[in-house]
Amino acid sequence: MNSRTTLRWVVLLAVVAALPVAEALAQEGIRTYDEELRVQLDKERLRASGFDAGGWFSFAYMRYDDSVARRRRDLRRYELRGWANLSLQGGAHQFYVRGLLNYDDWDSGDNPINGRGDDFNEDIERAWYKFDFGKLMQYQTGKPPRSSFSVKVGRDFTTIGTAFVLSMPLDQIQFRANVHDWHFMALLGKTIKDSNNIDGSELVSHKQDRCFYGFELAYRGFSRHRPFAYFLTNIDHTRPSMRDPLMQRYDYSSRYLGIGSTGTLFTSGLSYSVEAVGEWGQTYSEGPLPGQDRICAMALDAQLAYQFRVQTKPRIMAEYIFATGDSDRRTSTNSTVGGNRWSTKDRAFNAFGFRDTGISLAPLISNIHIYSAGASFFPLEKIRLCKKMEVGSKVFFYQKDKAAGPISDPMAAGDAAWLGCEWDVYCNWRLTSDLALTARYGVFMPGSAYDTRDKTCRQFLYTGLVFNF
């Protein structure tokens, strides 16, 4: 290959690489909305016995600043969901299925994935069968057993610990057992076809193909605390979507060991959550290399929240998130291309969980310190229509762990540690039992890690309406 041909490939890769970066930054902000909607939908109460069915229609409008393409993008999302549930013998046997029709209406040229205006998708979001031995014994004897177990097979949303490391839908087999004050969970699962890849390299498929297996052990014998520990393994089967002309190889297979606790401190109004995670495994570094390098990383999350027992139900919270980074990664903390330098340990933490890190910057939890605080209340609870209208605000401060290393936003290319701050405001309003409205606006103000031309404030706005039928 002559020098001119090599130059053409390098230029091509550089241009094409901007597409997954723009897509990833958009998806992280949109995922915050999706996560809030998922939590709302998963609270649906299912009958203990018999057949039940229903659905939701939701509409969301999103407008955000794309820092990579230097443009504002607009998205209107329409989603129709239908579900059915069958419970037999007091819930001992349970069958559940939920389907989704999704239509994304982008303004012309705004779609960061393909540049088109529209996307239409259909999917089976949930489809599982669960056998609960404890409920079977209670149904037959009328008394709850001291020990029980359950098995779930199918597609369902899955977390481990406090969802810091794993928070996604999986096709899985999940086993749970309760013995006295001990709770045990084991899982074996596989990512579904629409799961976004954490590796942002262009030539790797945008949809990851990974297998997970792990277990969690929790103790429930304390009145105010629930300590836990878990182990999780990720095996990467994702393959490049096309032949890499530079012979780059891809594989990010990792393991996680986590410990933590949730509960209350001093009073039932003060809740806490803390989780520490160690990560190790193997990954290919950047370049046409025959072998893999070691992963050696860690992360920490700690949260406090206090609920005042007065009118308007004011609530305050604070959170600290930390994840190690790697100073010799070139341009990306979560990609193979632009990632770890060969023959060195990769110290950048990367996982598959979720935390609210702000909707405008929405950084991945890698090479970062995040300090956040927030408050919310129900200002009009004496008015019947507005009784369940919650308004609140959160502020985020961002700093690199390794000043010379990158974060998930490639625009933060400077060697300075200070990334900036973000201010979000939101409103969650349940107008009736069947109708809910949500809105959130965030503005990110870049810090010294950004170049002067990239220091324009970024904004992200979404509004959503959910109708239950």
KOLFI-794119 format. One record per residue (C-alpha): residue in three letters; y, z, x. Coordinates in Angstrom, 3 decimals, padded with zeros to 6 digits. Layout:
+------+----------+----------+----------+
! lonu !        v !        w !        u !
+------+----------+----------+----------+
!  ALA !        Y !        Z !        X !
...
+------+----------+----------+----------+
//
This chain:
+------+----------+----------+----------+
! lonu !        v !        w !        u !
+------+----------+----------+----------+
!  MET !  000.000 !  000.000 !  000.000 !
!  ASN !  003.296 ! -001.111 !  001.564 !
!  SER !  006.487 !  000.935 !  001.565 !
!  ARG !  008.096 ! -001.064 ! -001.271 !
!  THR !  005.072 ! -000.526 ! -003.541 !
!  THR !  005.014 !  003.167 ! -002.683 !
!  LEU !  008.706 !  003.441 ! -003.521 !
!  ARG !  008.104 !  001.786 ! -006.900 !
!  TRP !  005.373 !  004.321 ! -007.726 !
!  VAL !  007.573 !  007.252 ! -006.702 !
!  VAL !  010.468 !  005.995 ! -008.839 !
!  LEU !  008.119 !  005.371 ! -011.774 !
!  LEU !  006.651 !  008.856 ! -011.552 !
!  ALA !  010.090 !  010.442 ! -011.302 !
!  VAL !  011.355 !  008.632 ! -014.405 !
!  VAL !  008.236 !  009.265 ! -016.476 !
!  ALA !  008.103 !  012.929 ! -015.395 !
!  ALA !  011.329 !  013.641 ! -017.284 !
!  LEU !  009.565 !  012.918 ! -020.594 !
!  PRO !  007.096 !  015.842 ! -020.571 !
!  VAL !  009.817 !  018.183 ! -019.269 !
!  ALA !  012.115 !  017.310 ! -022.164 !
!  GLU !  009.206 !  017.619 ! -024.578 !
!  ALA !  008.136 !  021.007 ! -023.164 !
!  LEU !  011.640 !  022.475 ! -023.383 !
!  ALA !  011.911 !  021.331 ! -026.999 !
!  GLN !  008.469 !  022.674 ! -027.893 !
!  GLU !  009.194 !  026.149 ! -026.529 !
!  GLY !  012.289 !  026.509 ! -028.700 !
!  ILE !  010.519 !  025.068 ! -031.751 !
!  ARG !  007.526 !  027.324 ! -031.111 !
!  THR !  009.661 !  030.381 ! -031.844 !
!  TYR !  010.255 !  029.026 ! -035.344 !
!  ASP !  006.576 !  028.096 ! -035.694 !
!  GLU !  005.497 !  031.588 ! -034.627 !
!  GLU !  007.773 !  033.288 ! -037.145 !
!  LEU !  006.455 !  030.978 ! -039.863 !
!  ARG !  002.838 !  031.617 ! -038.824 !
!  VAL !  003.284 !  035.383 ! -039.019 !
!  GLN !  004.818 !  034.999 ! -042.469 !
!  LEU !  001.969 !  032.789 ! -043.729 !
!  ASP ! -000.823 !  034.854 ! -042.174 !
!  LYS !  000.359 !  037.899 ! -044.159 !
!  GLU ! -001.054 !  036.258 ! -047.295 !
!  ARG ! -003.272 !  038.783 ! -049.050 !
!  LEU ! -006.733 !  037.488 ! -049.838 !
!  ARG ! -008.902 !  038.752 ! -052.631 !
!  ALA ! -011.634 !  041.189 ! -051.650 !
!  SER ! -014.045 !  039.358 ! -053.926 !
!  GLY ! -014.128 !  035.995 ! -055.674 !
!  PHE ! -012.348 !  032.697 ! -055.200 !
!  ASP ! -008.639 !  032.223 ! -054.597 !
!  ALA ! -006.461 !  029.268 ! -053.578 !
!  GLY ! -002.824 !  028.398 ! -053.057 !
!  GLY ! -000.392 !  026.757 ! -050.713 !
!  TRP !  003.076 !  026.505 ! -049.205 !
!  PHE !  005.733 !  023.886 ! -048.867 !
!  SER !  008.207 !  024.412 ! -046.035 !
!  PHE !  011.246 !  022.525 ! -044.826 !
!  ALA !  013.071 !  023.151 ! -041.558 !
!  TYR !  016.122 !  021.585 ! -039.953 !
!  MET !  016.608 !  021.938 ! -036.190 !
!  ARG !  019.437 !  020.851 ! -033.905 !
!  TYR !  019.380 !  021.548 ! -030.194 !
!  ASP !  020.877 !  020.485 ! -026.875 !
!  ASP !  018.447 !  018.729 ! -024.530 !
!  SER !  019.582 !  019.625 ! -021.008 !
!  VAL !  017.267 !  017.092 ! -019.332 !
!  ALA !  018.345 !  014.050 ! -021.361 !
!  ARG !  021.894 !  015.457 ! -021.772 !
!  ARG !  022.002 !  014.793 ! -025.492 !
!  ARG !  021.807 !  016.598 ! -028.828 !
!  ARG !  018.658 !  016.103 ! -030.900 !
!  ASP !  018.101 !  016.539 ! -034.645 !
!  LEU !  014.776 !  017.189 ! -036.375 !
!  ARG !  013.836 !  017.633 ! -040.028 !
!  ARG !  010.322 !  018.988 ! -040.509 !
!  TYR !  008.401 !  018.868 ! -043.782 !
!  GLU !  005.092 !  020.736 ! -044.032 !
!  LEU !  002.630 !  021.062 ! -046.906 !
!  ARG ! -000.223 !  023.539 ! -046.605 !
!  GLY ! -003.106 !  024.242 ! -048.946 !
!  TRP ! -005.683 !  026.996 ! -048.592 !
!  ALA ! -008.815 !  028.274 ! -050.310 !
!  ASN ! -010.709 !  031.533 ! -049.843 !
!  LEU ! -014.091 !  032.667 ! -051.097 !
!  SER ! -015.224 !  036.294 ! -050.684 !
!  LEU ! -018.659 !  037.518 ! -051.688 !
!  GLN ! -020.210 !  040.978 ! -051.846 !
!  GLY ! -016.954 !  042.867 ! -051.380 !
!  GLY ! -015.809 !  040.677 ! -048.516 !
!  ALA ! -019.060 !  040.883 ! -046.552 !
!  HIS ! -019.180 !  037.080 ! -046.596 !
!  GLN ! -015.852 !  035.283 ! -046.382 !
!  PHE ! -015.063 !  031.563 ! -046.204 !
!  TYR ! -011.517 !  030.357 ! -045.545 !
!  VAL ! -009.966 !  026.923 ! -045.018 !
!  ARG ! -006.335 !  025.801 ! -044.668 !
!  GLY ! -005.095 !  022.246 ! -044.263 !
!  LEU ! -001.714 !  020.926 ! -043.100 !
!  LEU !  000.270 !  017.751 ! -043.732 !
!  ASN !  003.235 !  017.561 ! -041.352 !
!  TYR !  006.081 !  015.028 ! -041.249 !
!  ASP !  008.685 !  015.192 ! -038.465 !
!  ASP !  011.801 !  013.157 ! -039.193 !
!  TRP !  013.802 !  012.718 ! -035.984 !
!  ASP !  017.098 !  010.914 ! -035.770 !
!  SER !  016.681 !  007.480 ! -034.209 !
!  GLY !  015.765 !  007.824 ! -030.529 !
!  ASP !  015.711 !  011.641 ! -030.651 !
!  ASN !  011.951 !  012.162 ! -030.494 !
!  PRO !  011.422 !  013.492 ! -026.920 !
!  ILE !  007.754 !  012.500 ! -026.928 !
!  ASN !  007.877 !  008.806 ! -027.712 !
!  GLY !  011.501 !  007.943 ! -028.551 !
!  ARG !  010.578 !  006.950 ! -032.113 !
!  GLY !  012.172 !  008.512 ! -035.149 !
!  ASP !  009.168 !  009.847 ! -037.073 !
!  ASP !  005.801 !  011.558 ! -036.614 !
!  PHE !  003.155 !  012.202 ! -039.264 !
!  ASN !  000.159 !  014.471 ! -038.664 !
!  GLU ! -002.613 !  016.023 ! -040.685 !
!  ASP ! -004.789 !  018.844 ! -039.472 !
!  ILE ! -007.233 !  021.554 ! -040.436 !
!  GLU ! -005.304 !  024.652 ! -039.304 !
!  ARG ! -007.939 !  027.222 ! -040.245 !
!  ALA ! -011.601 !  026.877 ! -041.157 !
!  TRP ! -013.909 !  029.820 ! -040.611 !
!  TYR ! -016.767 !  031.917 ! -041.935 !
!  LYS ! -016.915 !  035.677 ! -041.388 !
!  PHE ! -019.792 !  038.082 ! -041.866 !
!  ASP ! -018.817 !  041.774 ! -041.976 !
!  PHE ! -021.755 !  044.174 ! -041.783 !
!  GLY ! -019.549 !  047.221 ! -042.480 !
!  LYS ! -018.280 !  045.748 ! -045.760 !
!  LEU ! -021.835 !  044.812 ! -046.723 !
!  MET ! -022.985 !  048.429 ! -046.223 !
!  GLN ! -019.997 !  049.726 ! -048.197 !
!  TYR ! -020.711 !  047.240 ! -051.002 !
!  GLN ! -024.349 !  048.333 ! -051.200 !
!  THR ! -023.928 !  052.096 ! -050.733 !
!  GLY ! -020.362 !  052.742 ! -051.864 !
!  LYS ! -019.556 !  054.513 ! -048.583 !
!  PRO ! -017.891 !  053.061 ! -045.476 !
!  PRO ! -020.213 !  053.273 ! -042.438 !
!  ARG ! -019.147 !  055.089 ! -039.268 !
!  SER ! -020.095 !  052.057 ! -037.193 !
!  SER ! -019.862 !  048.382 ! -038.075 !
!  PHE ! -019.652 !  044.894 ! -036.667 !
!  SER ! -018.457 !  041.456 ! -037.771 !
!  VAL ! -018.923 !  037.864 ! -036.599 !
!  LYS ! -016.434 !  035.046 ! -037.216 !
!  VAL ! -017.242 !  031.383 ! -036.526 !
!  GLY ! -014.754 !  028.525 ! -036.817 !
!  ARG ! -011.082 !  027.704 ! -036.262 !
!  ASP ! -008.612 !  030.575 ! -036.404 !
!  PHE ! -005.541 !  031.924 ! -034.642 !
!  THR ! -006.572 !  034.141 ! -031.731 !
!  THR ! -004.866 !  036.812 ! -029.652 !
!  ILE ! -005.985 !  039.323 ! -027.058 !
!  GLY ! -004.153 !  042.497 ! -026.076 !
!  THR ! -000.625 !  042.221 ! -027.493 !
!  ALA ! -000.731 !  038.388 ! -027.416 !
!  PHE !  001.014 !  038.360 ! -024.028 !
!  VAL ! -001.749 !  036.298 ! -022.371 !
!  LEU ! -003.404 !  034.509 ! -025.307 !
!  SER ! -001.826 !  033.516 ! -028.622 !
!  MET ! -003.096 !  030.216 ! -030.052 !
!  PRO ! -005.576 !  028.710 ! -032.503 !
!  LEU ! -009.070 !  028.165 ! -031.110 !
!  ASP ! -012.407 !  026.803 ! -032.281 !
!  GLN ! -014.383 !  029.926 ! -031.554 !
!  ILE ! -017.096 !  032.461 ! -032.037 !
!  GLN ! -015.661 !  035.985 ! -032.245 !
!  PHE ! -017.608 !  039.244 ! -032.368 !
!  ARG ! -016.078 !  042.627 ! -033.274 !
!  ALA ! -017.676 !  046.044 ! -033.323 !
!  ASN ! -016.406 !  049.513 ! -034.245 !
!  VAL ! -018.368 !  052.488 ! -032.926 !
!  HIS ! -016.752 !  055.832 ! -033.705 !
!  ASP ! -013.264 !  055.592 ! -032.125 !
!  TRP ! -014.015 !  052.552 ! -029.987 !
!  HIS ! -013.240 !  048.959 ! -030.937 !
!  PHE ! -014.825 !  046.046 ! -029.051 !
!  MET ! -014.003 !  042.340 ! -029.360 !
!  ALA ! -015.608 !  039.388 ! -027.581 !
!  LEU ! -014.729 !  035.708 ! -027.941 !
!  LEU ! -015.869 !  032.295 ! -026.816 !
!  GLY ! -013.475 !  029.523 ! -027.783 !
!  LYS ! -012.114 !  026.070 ! -027.103 !
!  THR ! -008.594 !  024.683 ! -027.557 !
!  ILE ! -008.039 !  022.390 ! -030.520 !
!  LYS ! -006.895 !  018.797 ! -030.064 !
!  ASP ! -003.200 !  019.455 ! -030.804 !
!  SER ! -002.784 !  022.327 ! -028.330 !
!  ASN !  000.086 !  021.617 ! -025.916 !
!  ASN ! -000.867 !  021.695 ! -022.240 !
!  ILE !  000.747 !  024.338 ! -020.030 !
!  ASP !  000.612 !  021.853 ! -017.121 !
!  GLY !  003.739 !  019.735 ! -017.525 !
!  SER !  002.633 !  017.042 ! -015.070 !
!  GLU !  003.084 !  013.621 ! -016.669 !
!  LEU ! -000.288 !  012.094 ! -015.791 !
!  VAL ! -002.194 !  015.039 ! -017.229 !
!  SER ! -002.857 !  014.783 ! -020.946 !
!  HIS ! -000.173 !  016.480 ! -023.064 !
!  LYS ! -003.006 !  018.023 ! -025.127 !
!  GLN ! -005.076 !  020.458 ! -023.115 !
!  ASP ! -008.859 !  020.785 ! -023.127 !
!  ARG ! -009.780 !  024.331 ! -022.101 !
!  CYS ! -012.511 !  026.844 ! -022.783 !
!  PHE ! -011.841 !  030.573 ! -023.057 !
!  TYR ! -014.144 !  033.531 ! -022.998 !
!  GLY ! -013.340 !  037.202 ! -022.736 !
!  PHE ! -013.537 !  040.642 ! -024.270 !
!  GLU ! -011.282 !  043.552 ! -025.214 !
!  LEU ! -012.004 !  047.268 ! -025.492 !
!  ALA ! -009.620 !  049.591 ! -027.365 !
!  TYR ! -009.699 !  053.322 ! -028.093 !
!  ARG ! -008.460 !  054.572 ! -031.475 !
!  GLY ! -009.172 !  058.254 ! -031.115 !
!  PHE ! -005.548 !  059.242 ! -030.467 !
!  SER ! -003.243 !  059.794 ! -033.417 !
!  ARG ! -000.225 !  058.049 ! -031.883 !
!  HIS ! -001.599 !  055.726 ! -029.202 !
!  ARG ! -004.011 !  052.792 ! -028.970 !
!  PRO ! -004.839 !  052.069 ! -025.314 !
!  PHE ! -006.739 !  048.884 ! -024.509 !
!  ALA ! -008.105 !  046.792 ! -021.667 !
!  TYR ! -009.302 !  043.192 ! -021.608 !
!  PHE ! -010.669 !  040.387 ! -019.472 !
!  LEU ! -010.081 !  036.691 ! -020.195 !
!  THR ! -011.195 !  033.504 ! -018.444 !
!  ASN ! -009.687 !  030.025 ! -018.842 !
!  ILE ! -011.757 !  027.036 ! -017.686 !
!  ASP ! -009.754 !  023.813 ! -017.461 !
!  HIS ! -011.474 !  020.598 ! -018.621 !
!  THR ! -008.248 !  018.605 ! -019.123 !
!  ARG ! -008.336 !  015.216 ! -017.445 !
!  PRO ! -005.505 !  012.843 ! -016.455 !
!  SER ! -004.499 !  010.399 ! -019.190 !
!  MET ! -004.357 !  007.603 ! -016.567 !
!  ARG ! -005.361 !  007.043 ! -012.954 !
!  ASP ! -003.005 !  008.794 ! -010.541 !
!  PRO ! -001.895 !  006.279 ! -007.851 !
!  LEU ! -001.170 !  009.113 ! -005.424 !
!  MET ! -004.692 !  010.579 ! -005.845 !
!  GLN ! -003.381 !  013.862 ! -007.221 !
!  ARG ! -006.112 !  016.110 ! -008.695 !
!  TYR ! -005.610 !  018.574 ! -011.558 !
!  ASP ! -007.332 !  021.816 ! -012.511 !
!  TYR ! -005.800 !  025.170 ! -013.447 !
!  SER ! -008.643 !  027.606 ! -014.097 !
!  SER ! -007.539 !  031.227 ! -014.256 !
!  ARG ! -008.721 !  034.746 ! -015.059 !
!  TYR ! -006.747 !  037.665 ! -016.446 !
!  LEU ! -007.307 !  041.410 ! -016.365 !
!  GLY ! -004.965 !  043.368 ! -018.588 !
!  ILE ! -004.358 !  046.984 ! -019.584 !
!  GLY ! -001.862 !  048.439 ! -022.012 !
!  SER ! -001.155 !  050.561 ! -025.032 !
!  THR !  000.675 !  050.451 ! -028.358 !
!  GLY !  001.756 !  053.273 ! -030.620 !
!  THR !  004.596 !  055.710 ! -031.254 !
!  LEU !  006.493 !  058.182 ! -029.074 !
!  PHE !  007.846 !  061.591 ! -030.150 !
!  THR !  008.376 !  060.433 ! -033.737 !
!  SER !  006.807 !  057.842 ! -036.010 !
!  GLY !  010.096 !  055.912 ! -036.000 !
!  LEU !  009.952 !  055.149 ! -032.255 !
!  SER !  007.286 !  052.538 ! -031.516 !
!  TYR !  006.308 !  051.139 ! -028.126 !
!  SER !  004.148 !  048.477 ! -026.556 !
!  VAL !  003.308 !  048.034 ! -022.885 !
!  GLU !  000.975 !  045.603 ! -021.120 !
!  ALA !  000.340 !  044.787 ! -017.451 !
!  VAL ! -001.669 !  041.742 ! -016.380 !
!  GLY ! -003.176 !  040.549 ! -013.130 !
!  GLU ! -004.072 !  036.862 ! -012.737 !
!  TRP ! -006.306 !  035.115 ! -010.245 !
!  GLY ! -008.260 !  031.857 ! -010.085 !
!  GLN ! -008.122 !  028.379 ! -008.548 !
!  THR ! -005.694 !  025.467 ! -008.826 !
!  TYR ! -005.002 !  022.159 ! -007.125 !
!  SER ! -001.749 !  022.164 ! -005.220 !
!  GLU !  000.592 !  019.195 ! -005.030 !
!  GLY ! -000.779 !  016.269 ! -003.010 !
!  PRO ! -004.037 !  014.325 ! -002.566 !
!  LEU ! -006.035 !  017.341 ! -001.376 !
!  PRO ! -009.829 !  017.783 ! -001.460 !
!  GLY ! -009.890 !  021.541 ! -002.120 !
!  GLN ! -008.210 !  024.096 ! -004.337 !
!  ASP ! -005.908 !  027.004 ! -003.548 !
!  ARG ! -006.038 !  030.541 ! -004.917 !
!  ILE ! -003.946 !  031.910 ! -007.773 !
!  CYS ! -002.626 !  035.436 ! -007.240 !
!  ALA ! -000.030 !  036.557 ! -009.815 !
!  MET !  000.918 !  039.324 ! -012.213 !
!  ALA !  003.135 !  040.056 ! -015.221 !
!  LEU !  004.433 !  042.989 ! -017.255 !
!  ASP !  005.837 !  043.452 ! -020.744 !
!  ALA !  007.341 !  046.658 ! -022.173 !
!  GLN !  008.954 !  047.087 ! -025.599 !
!  LEU !  010.652 !  049.910 ! -027.473 !
!  ALA !  011.849 !  049.850 ! -031.090 !
!  TYR !  013.382 !  052.526 ! -033.295 !
!  GLN !  013.518 !  052.384 ! -037.082 !
!  PHE !  016.203 !  054.592 ! -038.626 !
!  ARG !  015.239 !  056.248 ! -041.898 !
!  VAL !  018.560 !  055.712 ! -043.647 !
!  GLN !  020.016 !  053.203 ! -046.057 !
!  THR !  020.033 !  049.543 ! -044.953 !
!  LYS !  017.015 !  050.307 ! -042.686 !
!  PRO !  018.737 !  049.667 ! -039.331 !
!  ARG !  016.413 !  048.918 ! -036.421 !
!  ILE !  017.123 !  048.628 ! -032.704 !
!  MET !  014.868 !  047.287 ! -029.961 !
!  ALA !  014.712 !  046.640 ! -026.229 !
!  GLU !  012.250 !  044.668 ! -024.124 !
!  TYR !  011.611 !  043.912 ! -020.464 !
!  ILE !  009.434 !  040.973 ! -019.357 !
!  PHE !  008.478 !  040.249 ! -015.764 !
!  ALA !  006.287 !  037.526 ! -014.272 !
!  THR !  005.824 !  036.665 ! -010.610 !
!  GLY !  006.943 !  033.352 ! -009.165 !
!  ASP !  006.233 !  031.236 ! -006.121 !
!  SER !  009.062 !  030.389 ! -003.714 !
!  ASP !  007.242 !  027.379 ! -002.236 !
!  ARG !  006.781 !  025.593 ! -005.554 !
!  ARG !  008.991 !  022.521 ! -005.398 !
!  THR !  010.369 !  021.718 ! -008.871 !
!  SER !  008.136 !  023.355 ! -011.479 !
!  THR !  006.594 !  026.768 ! -012.062 !
!  ASN !  003.929 !  025.484 ! -014.469 !
!  SER !  003.019 !  021.970 ! -013.248 !
!  THR !  000.722 !  020.629 ! -010.554 !
!  VAL !  003.154 !  017.854 ! -009.604 !
!  GLY !  006.176 !  019.625 ! -008.128 !
!  GLY !  004.081 !  022.774 ! -007.962 !
!  ASN !  002.346 !  024.882 ! -005.350 !
!  ARG !  002.490 !  023.866 ! -001.673 !
!  TRP ! -000.940 !  023.079 ! -000.274 !
!  SER ! -002.904 !  025.702 !  001.653 !
!  THR ! -000.854 !  028.590 !  000.176 !
!  LYS ! -001.541 !  031.092 ! -002.591 !
!  ASP ! -000.014 !  030.167 ! -005.916 !
!  ARG !  001.852 !  033.315 ! -006.999 !
!  ALA !  003.390 !  031.818 ! -010.158 !
!  PHE !  002.103 !  033.541 ! -013.289 !
!  ASN !  001.027 !  031.170 ! -016.068 !
!  ALA ! -000.758 !  032.126 ! -019.284 !
!  PHE ! -001.234 !  031.110 ! -022.929 !
!  GLY !  000.511 !  033.874 ! -024.860 !
!  PHE !  003.783 !  034.214 ! -026.701 !
!  ARG !  006.931 !  036.294 ! -026.500 !
!  ASP !  010.340 !  035.691 ! -028.027 !
!  THR !  012.357 !  034.651 ! -024.968 !
!  GLY !  015.281 !  033.178 ! -026.914 !
!  ILE !  015.362 !  029.823 ! -028.696 !
!  SER !  017.934 !  027.954 ! -026.612 !
!  LEU !  016.697 !  028.501 ! -023.037 !
!  ALA !  013.203 !  029.541 ! -024.222 !
!  PRO !  011.755 !  029.827 ! -020.688 !
!  LEU !  008.056 !  030.103 ! -020.025 !
!  ILE !  007.045 !  033.518 ! -018.744 !
!  SER !  006.796 !  032.634 ! -015.061 !
!  ASN !  009.000 !  033.507 ! -012.051 !
!  ILE !  011.318 !  035.491 ! -014.268 !
!  HIS !  012.799 !  038.818 ! -015.316 !
!  ILE !  013.982 !  038.957 ! -018.939 !
!  TYR !  015.986 !  041.888 ! -020.287 !
!  SER !  016.628 !  041.786 ! -024.042 !
!  ALA !  018.062 !  044.046 ! -026.715 !
!  GLY !  018.537 !  043.587 ! -030.418 !
!  ALA !  019.420 !  045.160 ! -033.732 !
!  SER !  018.832 !  044.306 ! -037.383 !
!  PHE !  019.439 !  045.793 ! -040.839 !
!  PHE !  019.425 !  045.009 ! -044.582 !
!  PRO !  023.148 !  045.060 ! -045.405 !
!  LEU !  022.905 !  044.272 ! -049.135 !
!  GLU !  019.770 !  046.121 ! -050.147 !
!  LYS !  021.453 !  047.583 ! -053.252 !
!  ILE !  021.895 !  044.084 ! -054.672 !
!  ARG !  018.660 !  042.969 ! -056.277 !
!  LEU !  018.770 !  039.343 ! -055.103 !
!  CYS !  019.662 !  040.392 ! -051.540 !
!  LYS !  017.405 !  043.448 ! -051.298 !
!  LYS !  015.113 !  041.735 ! -048.784 !
!  MET !  017.773 !  039.954 ! -046.738 !
!  GLU !  017.591 !  041.021 ! -043.087 !
!  VAL !  020.267 !  040.023 ! -040.585 !
!  GLY !  020.135 !  040.713 ! -036.879 !
!  SER !  021.076 !  039.727 ! -033.371 !
!  LYS !  019.409 !  039.633 ! -029.955 !
!  VAL !  020.826 !  039.217 ! -026.470 !
!  PHE !  018.817 !  038.031 ! -023.449 !
!  PHE !  019.565 !  038.263 ! -019.710 !
!  TYR !  017.527 !  036.068 ! -017.343 !
!  GLN !  016.901 !  036.376 ! -013.613 !
!  LYS !  014.427 !  034.685 ! -011.263 !
!  ASP !  011.747 !  036.718 ! -009.516 !
!  LYS !  011.870 !  034.387 ! -006.494 !
!  ALA !  015.370 !  032.963 ! -006.107 !
!  ALA !  014.111 !  029.916 ! -004.171 !
!  GLY !  011.383 !  029.160 ! -006.704 !
!  PRO !  011.704 !  027.109 ! -009.901 !
!  ILE !  011.334 !  028.185 ! -013.532 !
!  SER !  010.163 !  026.087 ! -016.479 !
!  ASP !  013.674 !  024.603 ! -016.820 !
!  PRO !  014.066 !  022.075 ! -013.952 !
!  MET !  017.862 !  022.250 ! -014.248 !
!  ALA !  017.785 !  025.746 ! -012.661 !
!  ALA !  017.277 !  024.198 ! -009.229 !
!  GLY !  019.643 !  026.398 ! -007.226 !
!  ASP !  018.491 !  029.137 ! -004.857 !
!  ALA !  020.491 !  031.805 ! -006.721 !
!  ALA !  018.532 !  034.327 ! -008.800 !
!  TRP !  020.933 !  034.670 ! -011.759 !
!  LEU !  019.894 !  032.314 ! -014.574 !
!  GLY !  022.339 !  033.365 ! -017.274 !
!  CYS !  022.330 !  034.971 ! -020.700 !
!  GLU !  021.731 !  034.027 ! -024.316 !
!  TRP !  022.960 !  035.391 ! -027.629 !
!  ASP !  020.962 !  034.792 ! -030.834 !
!  VAL !  021.776 !  035.680 ! -034.446 !
!  TYR !  019.333 !  035.366 ! -037.328 !
!  CYS !  018.780 !  035.940 ! -041.033 !
!  ASN !  015.445 !  036.378 ! -042.824 !
!  TRP !  015.831 !  036.427 ! -046.607 !
!  ARG !  013.022 !  036.684 ! -049.146 !
!  LEU !  014.800 !  035.619 ! -052.316 !
!  THR !  011.745 !  035.995 ! -054.563 !
!  SER !  008.047 !  036.663 ! -054.074 !
!  ASP !  007.544 !  032.896 ! -053.756 !
!  LEU !  010.670 !  031.768 ! -051.900 !
!  ALA !  011.912 !  032.710 ! -048.425 !
!  LEU !  014.787 !  031.484 ! -046.263 !
!  THR !  015.205 !  031.882 ! -042.525 !
!  ALA !  017.956 !  030.818 ! -040.115 !
!  ARG !  018.577 !  031.382 ! -036.408 !
!  TYR !  021.254 !  030.242 ! -033.991 !
!  GLY !  021.195 !  030.735 ! -030.237 !
!  VAL !  023.586 !  029.832 ! -027.434 !
!  PHE !  022.615 !  029.961 ! -023.751 !
!  MET !  025.251 !  030.337 ! -021.031 !
!  PRO !  023.875 !  029.158 ! -017.643 !
!  GLY !  024.348 !  031.241 ! -014.497 !
!  SER !  024.662 !  030.572 ! -010.780 !
!  ALA !  021.129 !  029.100 ! -010.494 !
!  TYR !  022.436 !  026.020 ! -012.305 !
!  ASP !  024.484 !  023.232 ! -010.777 !
!  THR !  028.097 !  022.972 ! -011.919 !
!  ARG !  027.384 !  019.915 ! -014.084 !
!  ASP !  024.542 !  021.780 ! -015.848 !
!  LYS !  026.597 !  024.845 ! -016.790 !
!  THR !  027.567 !  023.604 ! -020.240 !
!  CYS !  026.509 !  026.073 ! -022.936 !
!  ARG !  023.359 !  025.019 ! -024.788 !
!  GLN !  022.877 !  025.578 ! -028.494 !
!  PHE !  019.834 !  025.684 ! -030.757 !
!  LEU !  019.968 !  026.008 ! -034.537 !
!  TYR !  017.173 !  026.096 ! -037.073 !
!  THR !  017.030 !  026.794 ! -040.778 !
!  GLY !  013.848 !  026.975 ! -042.786 !
!  LEU !  012.816 !  027.291 ! -046.429 !
!  VAL !  009.286 !  028.289 ! -047.515 !
!  PHE !  007.999 !  027.999 ! -051.100 !
!  ASN !  004.701 !  029.681 ! -051.991 !
!  PHE !  002.588 !  028.335 ! -054.845 !
+------+----------+----------+----------+
//
